[in-house]
Amino acid sequence: MTYKGVAKGKIIELDQPLPYSEGQAVSVSVEALRPELQPGSATAILKTMRSLPDLNPDDVNELEELIRQGRLPVRTQGEFEKDEGNNGG
């Protein structure tokens, strides 16, 4: 039988229960499940980078222009700072 699970230190948490009673002695053989595709592995990163879509340069330029148009002006004064002309007193 083959079961899948997640290693947590000295414990393996299986995705589904075993068909044995509690306390039954079992023999276990463990191997990593496609370790090359684990998140953050070099193989997984390369696979993701190679699967990126081919972008049309005109579409990229249009997106960058829309981002520029949607920018809000930078405020140099904080929301709660007093105006220089209004010193409150």
C-alpha positions, 0 to 999 in steps of 0.5 A: 500500500502507498500513502501520502503524508507530510513529515513533521519531525519524527512524525508523518501525518498521513492524508488518510487513515491506515486500515489498521487498529490503533497500536498495530506495529507496521513497517514503513518505507519513506521517500520524498514525494518529487522533492525537485518540485517542492516550493522554493526548490531550484527546479520549481523556480526554473519551471515557473520561470520557463512557464511564464507567458510571452508578453507583447511589448505593446501590452506591457507599454500600455500597462505601464502607461495606465499605471502612470496615469493611475498614480496619486500625487505624493503628499508632503504633509501628514494628515494630522499635521497643522497647516502653517497658516493655522497655528491653532491659537 
